[in-house]
Amino acid sequence: MRMIALDLDGTLFNRDRQITPFTREQIKKAVSLGITVVISTGRPYVGLPLEEAGELGIRYAITTNGAAVYEIPTRTCIYEKCMSEDFSCEILKEVLKKHVHLDAFVHGDAYTQTSTLEVIRHSSLPESTRNYILTTREQVEDICGYFRKNRLRLEKATINFEVESDGHFVDREETKELLLSYPEIQVVSGGYNNLEFTSAGVTKGAGLAFLCEHLNIPLECTMVCGDSENDKDIMGVAGFSVAMGNADPEIKALADYVTDTNEREGVGLAIEKFVNHGR
């Protein structure tokens, strides 16, 4: 094994957005053995755990579901695939007709329309994730107008939904139907019943393939850990795939191995078993 790619939410992070001690120890050991450990996430660059990455020796990140790949210490973008300016504005305008919260990611930054923030407070997101969203997004009054004025191109958007007392997610199915009507985009869920979209063909797996080529590491020498639908493609591309104990059933069925949950050192146990054991 020469590279390990780790999802963040629901995988490397526990529910409190922390990397637990045993997992930290195993990542550091893998790095000391010459293994390249990378982040593979739906988050933009500004949502990365930069301090922890530095402490653990993690130098690269596949961000926004594969739309951009970064050298973490210098915030150097070494790969990016965005939607066109016109299409970015068009699809944001249509999505915002629904009762949703929307985050838009551009060049490593994150924007949200102020009027949609109330949905977050009535979503199924854990408190730590809500706080992360509320503290890392640049709020704008008119996100479509902001994109037009600054000629921005969308890397990825994440949509969260209000959940009613009976467990129904307001406008989720209608929003999914809208998104699936656009052949220009790729639609997945990154967890907590959200919806995420990027340009068609953009996946974490494509990001991993690019980074392996960039670093001259064969894909078959990679291990990935993930938990949700946006990890599906990367699990099929990597040499060895690990699903978290808390992963979606579909992800568990695809994986070569199912480890413990993100609350019980699942990533650390997998790295110890398949990378660090006996070394």
C-alpha positions as CSV (number, residue, x, y, z in Angstrom):
1,M,0.0,0.0,0.0
2,R,1.4,3.4,-1.0
3,M,-1.6,5.8,-0.6
4,I,-4.6,6.0,1.8
5,A,-7.5,8.3,0.9
6,L,-9.8,9.2,3.8
7,D,-13.3,10.7,3.7
8,L,-13.9,13.2,6.5
9,D,-17.6,13.4,7.7
10,G,-18.8,10.1,8.9
11,T,-15.4,8.5,8.4
12,L,-12.3,10.2,9.7
13,F,-14.3,12.6,11.9
14,N,-16.6,11.4,14.7
15,R,-19.9,13.0,15.3
16,D,-18.2,15.9,17.1
17,R,-15.9,16.5,14.1
18,Q,-12.9,15.2,16.0
19,I,-10.1,12.7,14.9
20,T,-9.9,10.3,17.7
21,P,-6.5,9.5,19.4
22,F,-5.9,6.0,18.2
23,T,-6.7,7.0,14.6
24,R,-4.3,9.9,14.8
25,E,-1.5,7.5,16.0
26,Q,-2.1,5.1,13.1
27,I,-2.1,7.9,10.5
28,K,1.2,9.2,11.9
29,K,2.7,5.7,11.8
30,A,1.6,5.2,8.2
31,V,3.1,8.5,7.2
32,S,6.4,7.6,9.0
33,L,6.5,4.4,6.9
34,G,6.3,6.5,3.7
35,I,2.6,6.1,3.0
36,T,0.9,9.1,1.4
37,V,-2.2,9.8,3.4
38,V,-4.7,12.1,1.6
39,I,-8.1,13.6,2.4
40,S,-11.0,12.7,0.1
41,T,-14.1,14.9,0.8
42,G,-17.1,16.7,-0.4
43,R,-15.9,19.8,1.5
44,P,-14.1,22.7,-0.1
45,Y,-10.6,23.8,0.8
46,V,-11.8,26.2,3.5
47,G,-13.6,23.3,5.2
48,L,-10.5,21.1,5.6
49,P,-9.0,20.5,9.0
50,L,-5.8,22.4,8.1
51,E,-4.2,22.3,11.6
52,E,-4.8,18.5,12.0
53,A,-3.6,17.8,8.5
54,G,-0.3,19.5,9.2
55,E,0.1,17.7,12.5
56,L,-0.6,14.3,10.9
57,G,1.6,14.8,7.8
58,I,-1.4,15.0,5.3
59,R,-0.3,17.1,2.3
60,Y,-3.0,16.5,-0.3
61,A,-6.7,16.8,-0.4
62,I,-9.3,15.7,-3.0
63,T,-12.0,18.3,-2.4
64,T,-15.6,19.0,-3.5
65,N,-16.2,15.3,-4.5
66,G,-13.2,15.4,-6.9
67,A,-13.8,18.8,-8.5
68,A,-10.5,20.2,-7.1
69,V,-7.3,18.7,-5.8
70,Y,-5.1,20.7,-3.5
71,E,-1.6,20.7,-2.0
72,I,-2.8,21.5,1.5
73,P,0.2,23.5,3.0
74,T,0.3,26.1,0.2
75,R,-3.4,26.0,-1.0
76,T,-2.1,25.2,-4.4
77,C,-4.8,23.9,-6.7
78,I,-3.3,21.2,-9.0
79,Y,-6.6,20.2,-10.6
80,E,-10.0,21.8,-11.0
81,K,-13.1,21.1,-13.1
82,C,-16.0,23.6,-12.8
83,M,-19.3,24.3,-14.4
84,S,-19.6,27.1,-16.9
85,E,-20.5,30.6,-15.7
86,D,-23.9,30.6,-17.4
87,F,-24.8,27.1,-16.2
88,S,-23.7,27.9,-12.7
89,C,-26.1,30.8,-12.5
90,E,-28.9,28.9,-14.2
91,I,-28.9,25.9,-11.9
92,L,-28.4,27.9,-8.7
93,K,-31.5,30.0,-9.7
94,E,-33.6,26.9,-10.2
95,V,-32.6,25.2,-7.0
96,L,-33.2,28.2,-4.9
97,K,-36.9,28.1,-6.0
98,K,-37.2,25.1,-3.6
99,H,-37.3,25.3,0.2
100,V,-33.6,24.4,0.7
101,H,-30.4,25.5,2.2
102,L,-27.7,25.8,-0.5
103,D,-23.9,26.0,-0.2
104,A,-21.9,26.9,-3.3
105,F,-18.2,26.1,-3.6
106,V,-15.8,28.1,-5.8
107,H,-12.0,28.0,-5.9
108,G,-11.8,26.5,-2.5
109,D,-14.2,29.0,-0.9
110,A,-17.8,28.5,0.3
111,Y,-20.8,30.8,-0.2
112,T,-24.3,30.5,1.1
113,Q,-27.4,32.7,0.5
114,T,-28.4,34.3,3.7
115,S,-32.1,33.6,3.2
116,T,-31.6,29.8,3.2
117,L,-29.8,29.6,6.6
118,E,-33.0,29.0,8.6
119,V,-33.4,25.6,6.9
120,I,-30.1,24.5,8.5
121,R,-31.6,25.1,12.0
122,H,-34.4,22.6,11.2
123,S,-32.3,20.0,9.4
124,S,-31.2,16.6,10.5
125,L,-27.5,17.7,10.7
126,P,-25.6,17.1,13.9
127,E,-25.0,20.2,15.9
128,S,-21.2,20.2,15.1
129,T,-22.0,20.1,11.4
130,R,-24.4,22.9,11.6
131,N,-21.9,25.0,13.5
132,Y,-19.2,24.1,10.9
133,I,-21.5,25.3,8.1
134,L,-22.6,28.5,9.9
135,T,-19.0,29.5,10.7
136,T,-17.2,28.7,7.4
137,R,-19.5,30.1,4.7
138,E,-19.4,33.6,3.3
139,Q,-23.0,34.8,3.4
140,V,-24.4,36.7,0.4
141,E,-27.9,38.2,-0.1
142,D,-28.2,37.1,-3.8
143,I,-25.9,34.2,-4.7
144,C,-27.0,34.2,-8.3
145,G,-26.3,37.9,-8.7
146,Y,-23.0,37.5,-6.8
147,F,-21.9,34.7,-9.3
148,R,-22.8,36.8,-12.3
149,K,-21.1,39.9,-11.0
150,N,-17.9,38.1,-10.2
151,R,-18.1,35.7,-13.2
152,L,-17.7,32.7,-10.9
153,R,-17.8,29.0,-11.9
154,L,-19.3,26.5,-9.6
155,E,-17.1,23.5,-8.4
156,K,-19.9,21.9,-6.4
157,A,-23.1,22.7,-4.5
158,T,-24.5,21.0,-1.4
159,I,-28.2,21.2,-0.6
160,N,-29.7,20.5,2.8
161,F,-33.3,20.1,3.7
162,E,-35.7,20.9,6.5
163,V,-37.0,17.8,8.2
164,E,-40.5,17.7,9.6
165,S,-41.7,16.0,12.8
166,D,-42.7,12.8,10.8
167,G,-39.2,12.5,9.3
168,H,-40.2,13.9,5.8
169,F,-37.5,16.0,4.1
170,V,-39.2,19.1,2.6
171,D,-38.8,19.4,-1.1
172,R,-36.0,16.7,-1.3
173,E,-37.6,14.5,-3.9
174,E,-38.7,17.5,-6.0
175,T,-35.1,18.9,-5.8
176,K,-33.6,15.6,-6.8
177,E,-35.9,15.3,-9.7
178,L,-34.9,18.7,-10.9
179,L,-31.2,18.0,-10.6
180,L,-31.5,14.7,-12.4
181,S,-33.1,16.5,-15.3
182,Y,-29.7,18.1,-16.1
183,P,-27.3,15.8,-17.9
184,E,-24.5,18.3,-17.3
185,I,-24.2,17.3,-13.7
186,Q,-23.4,14.4,-11.3
187,V,-25.8,14.1,-8.4
188,V,-25.0,12.2,-5.1
189,S,-25.7,12.3,-1.4
190,G,-22.9,13.0,0.9
191,G,-24.8,12.1,4.1
192,Y,-27.7,13.2,6.3
193,N,-30.0,13.0,3.3
194,N,-28.4,16.0,1.6
195,L,-27.9,16.3,-2.2
196,E,-24.6,17.3,-3.8
197,F,-23.9,18.1,-7.5
198,T,-20.8,18.7,-9.6
199,S,-20.0,18.7,-13.3
200,A,-20.8,15.4,-15.0
201,G,-17.9,13.0,-14.7
202,V,-16.5,14.6,-11.5
203,T,-16.1,12.1,-8.8
204,K,-13.7,11.3,-5.9
205,G,-12.5,8.4,-8.0
206,A,-11.5,10.6,-10.8
207,G,-9.7,12.9,-8.3
208,L,-7.9,9.9,-6.9
209,A,-6.8,8.7,-10.3
210,F,-5.5,12.2,-11.1
211,L,-3.5,12.4,-7.8
212,C,-2.1,9.0,-8.3
213,E,-0.8,9.9,-11.7
214,H,0.5,13.2,-10.4
215,L,2.5,11.4,-7.6
216,N,3.4,8.4,-9.8
217,I,1.5,5.9,-7.5
218,P,-0.4,3.0,-9.1
219,L,-4.1,3.0,-8.3
220,E,-3.9,-0.6,-7.3
221,C,-1.6,0.5,-4.4
222,T,-4.3,2.6,-2.8
223,M,-6.7,2.1,0.1
224,V,-9.8,4.2,0.6
225,C,-12.2,4.6,3.6
226,G,-15.7,6.0,3.2
227,D,-19.3,5.9,4.4
228,S,-21.8,7.4,1.9
229,E,-22.9,7.6,-1.7
230,N,-20.3,10.2,-2.7
231,D,-17.6,7.5,-1.8
232,K,-19.2,4.9,-4.2
233,D,-17.0,5.7,-7.2
234,I,-13.7,6.0,-5.4
235,M,-14.3,2.6,-3.8
236,G,-14.5,1.0,-7.3
237,V,-11.4,2.8,-8.4
238,A,-9.1,2.1,-5.5
239,G,-7.0,-1.0,-5.0
240,F,-8.7,-1.8,-1.7
241,S,-11.8,-0.3,-0.2
242,V,-13.0,0.0,3.4
243,A,-16.5,0.9,4.5
244,M,-17.2,2.3,7.9
245,G,-19.4,0.4,10.3
246,N,-21.8,3.3,10.1
247,A,-21.7,3.4,6.3
248,D,-24.8,3.2,4.0
249,P,-25.7,-0.5,3.2
250,E,-24.8,0.1,-0.5
251,I,-21.3,1.2,0.5
252,K,-20.8,-1.8,2.8
253,A,-21.8,-4.1,0.0
254,L,-19.3,-2.6,-2.4
255,A,-16.4,-2.6,0.1
256,D,-13.6,-5.2,0.4
257,Y,-13.8,-4.8,4.1
258,V,-16.1,-3.3,6.7
259,T,-14.4,-1.7,9.7
260,D,-15.8,-0.3,13.0
261,T,-17.8,3.0,13.1
262,N,-16.4,6.5,13.1
263,E,-17.2,6.7,16.8
264,R,-15.1,3.6,17.5
265,E,-11.8,4.3,15.7
266,G,-12.9,2.6,12.5
267,V,-10.3,4.3,10.3
268,G,-7.5,3.7,12.8
269,L,-8.3,0.0,13.1
270,A,-8.4,-0.4,9.3
271,I,-5.0,1.3,8.9
272,E,-3.5,-0.8,11.6
273,K,-4.8,-4.0,10.1
274,F,-4.0,-3.5,6.5
275,V,-1.1,-1.0,6.5
276,N,0.8,-0.8,9.8
277,H,0.4,-4.3,11.1
278,G,3.8,-6.0,11.7
279,R,5.7,-2.9,10.6
